[in-house]
Amino acid sequence: MSEQNSGAEGRMFRLKDMDAKFAVHWKSGSLKYSGSKSLAEGGTAKLSTCMDTNLHRVVVYKTLHDHLRESDIETARFVREARVTANIQHPGTVPLYELGRDRQGNLFFTMKKVEGRDLRDIILALRDGDAKTKEQFPLPRLIDVLIQVANCVAYAHEQGVIHRDLKPANVIVGGFGEALVLDWGLAKIIGEAEEEETVTGIAVSDLELTPVGRRYGTPLYMSPEIARGEAEIDGRADVFSLGIILFEILTHEQLLNGRDVTEVTDQLLNKPIRWPRNVAPQLKPPRELEAICIKALRRDKESRYQSVKEMVADLQSYRLGEEISVYEYSGLEKWNRWNHRHAMTLNTLSAGVIGALLHWLFTR
């Protein structure tokens, strides 16, 4: 589940709210939240919007489902998610306001209400040929979104945190160019021992969710080393997930498919990785982006980008029209790129030469 649904419920400031008297006997904790409205539900938690009556702002209130409130594993994950999110203070994360318990002792945390569309919705709309979405989200903008997401993840890695559940549904694209990475509930703290949890059967309808009792992310977006149950998981697992997101941006299709988690895992571990150009030739994926995608999707993590920062560097070079590290350019491509970069200079020089020649001819 994405932490927050998309929406466009913008709320204008009102002077009477900003200047309202702050009561001497003010409310704290869960008591200061009022007007709860259901927002979204997932496998483990539910979200609602409510008013913080002290600050007069709408926030998102998250709490566990009733049947999980006594689960030691889920309550521990819930607290970890709140603390990890609060401590990754990056523009690409959602500000977290408060962690506490309500009057019944149930855990909750509150955070900023984000407005926008999740990347999964955008990709599905593009696949369906939605004209407005095509206009709003051409490929260059989607690559810019991916760069923002990857920069946020790279920052988290620098803080010692691996996301482990990166997917389009966990990326919100706002209306003012911002991109936010949501749902840090399965984050791994680098250097800490893994909890022992088992994988149970997963039905088709659950493939888009992170099931209860599962120690890694969504099967459709997990890395090979996570699927194999390797003990040592590092940032290269997130590199692989970013590669899958790039694949979907380039093709508007899922990289992995299957009737259940067994088929998905078999395809991930044993079948050749599909190239974007073969999946969506009609979209003509740029070969440089395709090369970045395939590099990130190497089954052997030693052959992948060794860090998210390396992948970001190539994505940024592509956007700047510079050569990337993982694509072998032909002589013609090198010439075309050089010619494109220096077109203005060449035009200026040509104009100068022609002007000088004409001046010489007329003065003679």
Phi, psi and omega in degrees: 000132170292146182295329182219139175284159174288160179181169180225044182269056180301143183235117181285146175297145174235132185301321182295331176286318182292329184259006181299143181296137178267117188299146176295317178265074186279159182265146178230174179060214183291343183292338183276359181259134181220166175067044183294133176228130182300137181244311182196160176223148177226197185292330184239338188220166176228151182235147175218161172260149178204170181261126169280107188288343177282316183261354180054053175222151176278133179231168173259132183247121183243136178212160180287155171298152185306318186285353180252000186290342177258004181281121179298320182295312184289325177292323178295319178296320182298314179294320178298316180302315181298314184289320178296313180300319181294329185267348173270081186273083183229149178302341181269007175244160181275125178301131179255133189263317189204143171240130182195193176232147178276188185294339177269001180088008181278137179293146172208158164219155181240152183207173179298141173275120184262135176255135178154193179241143176280154187296330178297316179298320180296314182295319178296321178294321176295319178298324181277000176079024180295119187295318182295319179293322177300320180291320184282330187231068172292167184306315180303321180292321179295324177293322176298321176298315180298321178297317178298316179299313182295323177296320177297316180294319178299320177297316178300319178299321178296332178272001178088025183235131174252133185289307178073359179218042179286131178196162182303326181293343180261017177237122177255129178254116183277173184279355182239030174090356182277150175229130186237139178263122184254173166060077178263024184294337179253017182300143177252133175272117185300132177095350178263149182294145177285143172286147181273109178223150184254158178262126178254173181300143182232125179281167182303317184294344181267357186295337180270359182246161170266109187290153175297135179088003181258130186271358177229181192281195182300130183307325182290348185231010182276157180276161179302321182292328175290317180298327179280353179075029180294145183286322184264105179247130180232193185298342180293340174294319177291328175302315181298315180298321176296325175297321177294318178299318177297320177303315181292325176297321183280334187242340188063022179230159176283145175290316185249146178217153178174160180283336179208179185295331179295315179294320179297315181295321178297318178295320181295318188268335190236342183262150178299142177289131181284140178273139180307321183296331180278334181277319183223066181299333181293338180272349178048062180302130178304136185296329178292318177294324177298319179295319177298316180300310183294323177299317180292336184262016177298131181296321176278117185295339177289340181265353180280174163305134183277353174203159176295327180299323177296318179295318178300319181300318179290320178297319179292321177299319178300314182294333180271000180077019179261164180289143178260164189279342190249014180236134180265111184277139173283167178301318180296318179296320178298317180296314180299320179294316179297318181296320180294316182293328185252018184302317182295318179297315180297319179296319179296314179297317180298316179298320179296316180296315180296318179298317179296320179296316180296319179298318179297317182295315183289326179289336176286000000 
